[in-house]
Amino acid sequence: GFGHLQFDPRARRASVAGEHIELSPREWTLLELLLVNRDNVVTKEQIAQAWTSDGGGLGAGNATEVYIHRLRRRLEGSGVDIRTVRGLGYLLEADGKAASRAG
């Protein structure tokens, strides 16, 4: 887990504080990419590439912002935040104590 976010890539399940969250395939790919690269900036190019390789096709212009926005809403209360890094991309962070990796 990361913050209050529990993520099971094999079962393709995610939950926030025990509450299951429904993610579209594209949201799932985005979340997985951000988690794998947590504490590192994920560029829009990386996101576009991930979407292409999962068969979703390339995201048009501001599709990334749209999905980031949706994902932020889904992650509310998880203690996990998607930060926009101007001119670079996005960064997944857990706030303070939630970030200390338990187990």
ZADODREN-781405 format. One line per field, with one value per atom (N, C-alpha, C, O): residue number from 1; atom name; x, y, z. Coordinates in Angstrom, 3 decimals, decimal comma, always signed. Layout:
! residues N
num = (NUM ...);
atomo = (CA ...);
x = (X ...);
y = (Y ...);
z = (Z ...);
! end
This chain:
! residues 103
num = (1 1 1 1 2 2 2 2 3 3 3 3 4 4 4 4 5 5 5 5 6 6 6 6 7 7 7 7 8 8 8 8 9 9 9 9 10 10 10 10 11 11 11 11 12 12 12 12 13 13 13 13 14 14 14 14 15 15 15 15 16 16 16 16 17 17 17 17 18 18 18 18 19 19 19 19 20 20 20 20 21 21 21 21 22 22 22 22 23 23 23 23 24 24 24 24 25 25 25 25 26 26 26 26 27 27 27 27 28 28 28 28 29 29 29 29 30 30 30 30 31 31 31 31 32 32 32 32 33 33 33 33 34 34 34 34 35 35 35 35 36 36 36 36 37 37 37 37 38 38 38 38 39 39 39 39 40 40 40 40 41 41 41 41 42 42 42 42 43 43 43 43 44 44 44 44 45 45 45 45 46 46 46 46 47 47 47 47 48 48 48 48 49 49 49 49 50 50 50 50 51 51 51 51 52 52 52 52 53 53 53 53 54 54 54 54 55 55 55 55 56 56 56 56 57 57 57 57 58 58 58 58 59 59 59 59 60 60 60 60 61 61 61 61 62 62 62 62 63 63 63 63 64 64 64 64 65 65 65 65 66 66 66 66 67 67 67 67 68 68 68 68 69 69 69 69 70 70 70 70 71 71 71 71 72 72 72 72 73 73 73 73 74 74 74 74 75 75 75 75 76 76 76 76 77 77 77 77 78 78 78 78 79 79 79 79 80 80 80 80 81 81 81 81 82 82 82 82 83 83 83 83 84 84 84 84 85 85 85 85 86 86 86 86 87 87 87 87 88 88 88 88 89 89 89 89 90 90 90 90 91 91 91 91 92 92 92 92 93 93 93 93 94 94 94 94 95 95 95 95 96 96 96 96 97 97 97 97 98 98 98 98 99 99 99 99 100 100 100 100 101 101 101 101 102 102 102 102 103 103 103 103);
atomo = (N CA C O N CA C O N CA C O N CA C O N CA C O N CA C O N CA C O N CA C O N CA C O N CA C O N CA C O N CA C O N CA C O N CA C O N CA C O N CA C O N CA C O N CA C O N CA C O N CA C O N CA C O N CA C O N CA C O N CA C O N CA C O N CA C O N CA C O N CA C O N CA C O N CA C O N CA C O N CA C O N CA C O N CA C O N CA C O N CA C O N CA C O N CA C O N CA C O N CA C O N CA C O N CA C O N CA C O N CA C O N CA C O N CA C O N CA C O N CA C O N CA C O N CA C O N CA C O N CA C O N CA C O N CA C O N CA C O N CA C O N CA C O N CA C O N CA C O N CA C O N CA C O N CA C O N CA C O N CA C O N CA C O N CA C O N CA C O N CA C O N CA C O N CA C O N CA C O N CA C O N CA C O N CA C O N CA C O N CA C O N CA C O N CA C O N CA C O N CA C O N CA C O N CA C O N CA C O N CA C O N CA C O N CA C O N CA C O N CA C O N CA C O N CA C O N CA C O N CA C O N CA C O N CA C O N CA C O N CA C O N CA C O N CA C O N CA C O N CA C O N CA C O N CA C O N CA C O);
x = (+0,813 +0,000 +0,850 +2,035 +0,247 +0,925 -0,058 -1,122 +0,277 -0,727 -1,849 -1,583 -3,094 -4,227 -4,676 -5,740 -3,851 -4,179 -3,634 -2,443 -4,511 -4,091 -4,239 -5,248 -3,217 -3,162 -2,728 -1,650 -3,551 -3,211 -3,178 -4,212 -1,966 -1,867 -2,347 -2,908 -2,131 -2,545 -4,053 -4,583 -4,737 -6,202 -6,827 -8,041 -5,972 -6,449 -7,522 -8,606 -7,172 -8,074 -7,351 -6,160 -8,078 -7,521 -8,564 -9,762 -8,103 -9,035 -8,387 -7,168 -9,233 -8,792 -9,410 -10,632 -8,543 -9,009 -10,062 -11,074 -9,815 -10,722 -11,899 -12,612 -12,112 -13,221 -12,724 -11,804 -13,345 -12,950 -13,191 -14,244 -12,230 -12,473 -12,494 -11,661 -13,468 -13,624 -12,743 -12,840 -11,883 -11,017 -11,212 -11,314 -11,262 -11,305 -9,920 -8,953 -9,812 -8,500 -7,446 -6,286 -7,851 -6,897 -6,474 -5,307 -7,425 -7,109 -6,181 -5,254 -6,462 -5,650 -4,202 -3,275 -4,015 -2,667 -1,946 -0,760 -2,672 -2,104 -1,676 -0,573 -2,559 -2,247 -1,039 -0,151 -1,026 +0,077 +1,404 +2,413 +1,389 +2,588 +3,084 +4,281 +2,147 +2,511 +3,056 +3,998 +2,458 +2,900 +4,282 +5,138 +4,485 +5,779 +6,893 +8,003 +6,569 +7,563 +7,407 +7,841 +6,784 +6,502 +7,771 +8,858 +7,588 +8,697 +9,550 +10,555 +9,153 +9,790 +8,723 +7,571 +9,120 +8,177 +7,877 +8,785 +6,590 +6,150 +5,754 +4,897 +6,371 +6,077 +4,832 +4,395 +4,270 +3,103 +3,463 +2,625 +4,721 +5,171 +5,113 +4,666 +5,572 +5,529 +4,094 +3,810 +3,202 +1,791 +1,210 +0,513 +1,501 +1,014 +1,529 +0,797 +2,799 +3,387 +2,702 +2,420 +2,440 +1,793 +0,404 -0,004 -0,320 -1,661 -1,622 -2,509 -0,596 -0,473 -0,221 -0,814 +0,676 +1,047 -0,065 -0,075 -1,021 -2,119 -3,295 -4,375 -3,062 -4,080 -5,097 -6,046 -4,910 -5,881 -5,725 -6,555 -4,660 -4,435 -3,828 -3,774 -3,372 -2,684 -3,693 -4,740 -3,371 -4,241 -4,139 -3,038 -5,273 -5,266 -4,896 -5,228 -4,216 -3,824 -3,989 -3,070 -5,171 -5,326 -5,967 -6,452 -5,973 -6,552 -5,862 -6,500 -4,549 -3,797 -4,355 -4,599 -4,558 -5,087 -6,445 -6,736 -7,272 -8,610 -8,514 -9,208 -7,640 -7,524 -6,833 -7,183 -5,863 -5,214 -6,274 -6,311 -7,136 -8,190 -9,133 -9,489 -9,532 -10,423 -9,770 -10,399 -8,489 -7,762 -7,617 -7,748 -7,348 -7,257 -8,548 -8,522 -9,684 -10,978 -11,155 -11,641 -10,758 -10,898 -9,992 -10,318 -8,866 -7,892 -8,121 -7,346 -9,183 -9,463 -9,571 -10,227 -8,916 -8,967 -7,971 -7,925 -7,159 -6,201 -4,868 -4,014 -4,692 -3,409 -2,376 -1,198 -2,833 -1,950 -2,350 -3,534 -1,356 -1,634 -0,867 +0,291 -1,533 -0,848 -0,481 -1,351 +0,797 +1,247 +1,627 +2,295 +1,194 +1,597 +2,944 +3,093 +3,921 +5,232 +5,307 +5,466 +5,190 +5,084 +6,177 +7,366 +5,732 +6,670 +7,284 +8,003 +7,004 +7,603 +6,563 +6,575 +5,659 +4,682 +4,022 +3,618 +3,906 +3,166 +3,968 +4,803 +3,689 +4,434 +3,456 +2,614 +3,569 +2,702 +3,398 +4,524 +2,719 +3,296 +2,291 +1,081 +2,809 +1,945 +2,303 +3,475 +1,291 +1,641 +2,224 +1,846 +3,165 +3,865 +3,893 +4,559 +3,145 +3,247 +2,769 +3,266 +1,805 +1,266 +2,360 +2,279 +3,393 +4,435 +5,404 +6,074 +5,486 +6,396 +5,903 +4,787 +6,731 +6,278 +6,133 +7,126 +4,913 +4,661 +4,548 +3,827 +5,258 +5,150 +5,646 +5,619);
y = (-1,213 +0,000 +1,268 +1,234 +2,348 +3,638 +4,643 +4,864 +5,253 +6,057 +5,120 +4,042 +5,515 +4,636 +3,895 +3,276 +3,968 +3,322 +1,898 +1,675 +0,945 -0,445 -0,765 -0,436 -1,410 -1,583 -3,005 -3,423 -3,751 -5,129 -5,275 -5,480 -5,168 -5,204 -6,520 -6,531 -7,638 -8,927 -9,029 -9,462 -8,624 -8,707 -7,468 -7,396 -6,494 -5,215 -4,620 -4,234 -4,562 -3,981 -2,879 -2,983 -1,835 -0,749 -0,341 -0,375 +0,048 +0,532 +1,641 +1,691 +2,517 +3,612 +3,397 +3,386 +3,224 +2,977 +1,868 +1,975 +0,810 -0,338 -0,235 -1,215 +0,958 +1,134 +0,893 +1,561 -0,069 -0,391 +0,808 +1,442 +1,121 +2,186 +1,596 +0,765 +2,050 +1,602 +2,453 +3,680 +1,801 +2,535 +2,010 +0,804 +2,933 +2,515 +1,971 +2,246 +1,199 +0,669 +1,764 +1,565 +2,904 +3,987 +4,612 +4,957 +4,756 +5,275 +4,305 +4,702 +3,014 +1,974 +2,074 +2,071 +2,163 +2,266 +3,486 +3,428 +4,583 +5,832 +5,687 +6,088 +5,109 +4,943 +4,024 +4,291 +2,939 +1,976 +2,646 +2,444 +3,441 +4,152 +5,114 +5,189 +5,846 +6,794 +6,069 +6,539 +4,923 +4,165 +3,560 +3,621 +2,975 +2,356 +3,400 +3,112 +4,622 +5,695 +6,662 +7,811 +6,197 +7,128 +7,830 +7,253 +9,095 +9,982 +10,390 +11,084 +9,962 +10,428 +11,019 +10,586 +12,002 +12,633 +11,696 +11,114 +11,560 +10,811 +11,840 +12,687 +11,772 +12,760 +12,372 +11,222 +13,369 +13,092 +12,107 +11,321 +12,157 +11,218 +9,784 +8,872 +9,598 +8,257 +7,756 +6,586 +8,654 +8,285 +7,905 +6,898 +8,724 +8,442 +7,098 +6,336 +6,813 +5,531 +4,361 +3,333 +4,534 +3,458 +3,185 +2,032 +4,255 +4,087 +3,432 +2,648 +3,749 +3,139 +1,648 +0,838 +1,283 -0,118 -0,953 -2,175 -0,301 -1,109 -1,180 -1,660 -0,693 -0,807 +0,315 +0,319 +1,264 +2,340 +3,439 +4,345 +3,363 +4,431 +5,632 +5,694 +6,581 +7,750 +8,743 +8,988 +9,305 +10,313 +11,607 +12,093 +12,167 +13,447 +14,549 +14,483 +15,549 +16,747 +16,718 +16,336 +17,125 +17,288 +16,080 +16,185 +14,925 +13,723 +13,413 +12,976 +13,646 +13,355 +14,141 +13,579 +15,449 +16,299 +15,790 +15,765 +15,383 +14,897 +13,675 +13,587 +12,729 +11,506 +11,746 +11,114 +12,645 +13,012 +13,580 +13,249 +14,447 +15,064 +14,000 +14,044 +13,049 +11,970 +11,140 +10,786 +10,834 +10,004 +10,723 +10,105 +12,026 +12,810 +12,705 +12,543 +12,797 +12,713 +11,338 +11,228 +10,294 +8,939 +8,704 +7,911 +9,390 +9,164 +10,056 +10,013 +10,861 +11,725 +10,897 +9,856 +11,377 +10,676 +9,544 +8,857 +9,337 +8,231 +8,650 +7,809 +9,971 +10,453 +10,477 +10,742 +10,195 +10,185 +11,340 +11,578 +12,053 +13,225 +13,144 +12,728 +13,550 +13,632 +15,091 +15,944 +15,368 +16,747 +17,032 +16,226 +18,193 +18,611 +19,305 +20,259 +18,828 +19,463 +20,227 +19,639 +21,546 +22,378 +22,108 +22,089 +21,900 +21,702 +20,317 +19,988 +19,496 +18,162 +17,056 +16,241 +17,039 +15,956 +15,876 +16,894 +14,658 +14,443 +13,587 +12,776 +13,791 +13,119 +12,610 +13,362 +11,329 +10,756 +10,850 +10,382 +11,458 +11,611 +11,182 +11,328 +10,656 +10,390 +11,416 +11,747 +11,926 +12,933 +12,320 +11,239 +13,074 +12,788 +11,366 +10,517 +11,095 +9,807 +8,660 +7,539 +8,943 +7,865 +7,273 +6,115 +8,077 +7,634 +6,633 +5,892 +6,601 +5,660 +4,256 +3,880 +3,501 +2,214 +1,165 +0,671 +0,833 -0,214 -1,544 -1,661 -2,539 -3,904 -4,001 -5,081);
z = (+0,000 +0,000 +0,000 +0,330 -0,362 -0,441 +0,132 -0,447 +1,257 +1,951 +2,378 +2,909 +2,153 +2,471 +1,215 +1,189 +0,180 -1,084 -1,100 -0,877 -1,363 -1,539 -3,018 -3,641 -3,572 -5,010 -5,304 -4,881 -6,020 -6,369 -7,884 -8,519 -8,467 -9,932 -10,533 -11,629 -9,822 -10,392 -10,510 -11,533 -9,448 -9,447 -10,091 -10,280 -10,426 -10,948 -10,037 -10,475 -8,751 -7,755 -7,007 -6,716 -6,703 -5,903 -4,887 -5,165 -3,700 -2,698 -1,881 -1,715 -1,382 -0,536 +0,835 +0,982 +1,850 +3,221 +3,242 +3,936 +2,481 +2,482 +1,530 +1,316 +0,949 +0,009 -1,408 -1,879 -2,079 -3,456 -4,372 -4,297 -5,231 -6,212 -7,617 -7,979 -8,391 -9,774 -10,671 -10,664 -11,443 -12,363 -13,778 -13,999 -14,731 -16,133 -16,486 -15,777 -17,581 -17,961 -18,092 -17,731 -18,601 -18,800 -17,469 -17,282 -16,551 -15,219 -14,496 -13,789 -14,697 -14,068 -14,541 -13,730 -15,857 -16,438 -15,886 -15,561 -15,783 -15,275 -13,816 -13,444 -12,991 -11,576 -11,395 -10,585 -12,164 -12,059 -12,412 -11,736 -13,474 -13,915 -12,833 -12,554 -12,233 -11,181 -9,948 -9,311 -9,619 -8,449 -8,651 -7,768 -9,833 -10,125 -10,040 -9,592 -10,482 -10,495 -9,338 -9,422 -8,247 -7,160 -6,694 -6,658 -6,339 -5,970 -7,170 -7,013 -8,357 -9,587 -10,503 -10,496 -11,280 -12,199 -13,364 -13,958 -13,683 -14,860 -15,913 -15,662 -17,084 -18,124 -18,910 -18,891 -19,606 -20,451 -21,556 -21,998 -21,997 -23,034 -22,503 -23,198 -21,263 -20,668 -20,559 -20,813 -20,179 -20,039 -21,394 -21,520 -22,411 -23,762 -24,257 -24,888 -23,965 -24,383 -23,690 -24,306 -22,395 -21,634 -22,197 -22,330 -22,526 -23,082 -24,451 -24,790 -25,247 -26,570 -26,426 -27,138 -25,484 -25,343 -24,720 -24,871 -24,007 -23,453 -24,421 -24,078 -25,638 -26,674 -26,642 -27,427 -25,747 -25,608 -26,638 -26,719 -27,427 -28,400 -27,714 -26,485 -28,500 -27,957 -27,398 -27,998 -26,257 -25,666 -26,450 -26,709 -26,829 -27,534 -26,556 -25,373 -27,056 -26,306 -24,810 -24,085 -24,333 -22,896 -22,222 -21,096 -22,906 -22,299 -20,975 -20,017 -20,934 -19,716 -18,536 -17,468 -18,732 -17,655 -17,182 -15,986 -18,150 -17,825 -16,910 -15,896 -17,285 -16,496 -15,158 -14,162 -15,121 -13,859 -12,913 -11,728 -13,466 -12,668 -12,096 -10,918 -12,938 -12,486 -11,396 -10,398 -11,608 -10,667 -9,324 -8,267 -9,371 -8,130 -7,333 -6,113 -8,033 -7,350 -6,709 -5,583 -7,431 -6,906 -5,698 -4,814 -5,668 -4,600 -3,379 -2,423 -3,410 -2,264 -0,990 -0,965 +0,070 +1,339 +1,452 +2,472 +0,398 +0,420 +1,030 +1,309 +1,238 +1,727 +0,616 +0,854 -0,614 -1,776 -2,673 -2,910 -3,168 -3,976 -5,289 -5,321 -6,382 -7,670 -7,866 -8,041 -7,836 -7,968 -9,411 -10,058 -9,913 -11,255 -11,137 -10,374 -11,889 -11,920 -13,234 -14,304 -13,136 -14,336 -15,361 -15,046 -16,601 -17,693 -17,742 -18,685 -16,725 -16,695 -16,778 -17,700 -15,795 -15,771 -14,419 -13,857 -13,888 -12,651 -11,688 -12,088 -10,404 -9,355 -8,310 -7,818 -7,971 -6,951 -5,597 -5,433 -4,632 -3,303 -2,243 -2,419 -1,150 +0,000 +1,050 +1,229 +1,753 +2,733 +3,989 +4,439 +4,525 +5,761 +6,230 +5,640 +7,327 +8,007 +7,135 +7,242 +6,274 +5,428 +4,558 +4,150 +4,271 +3,354 +3,984 +3,266 +5,311 +5,943 +5,619 +5,978 +4,950 +4,413 +5,502 +6,036 +5,823 +6,805 +6,081 +5,090 +6,574 +6,029 +4,625 +4,034);
! end
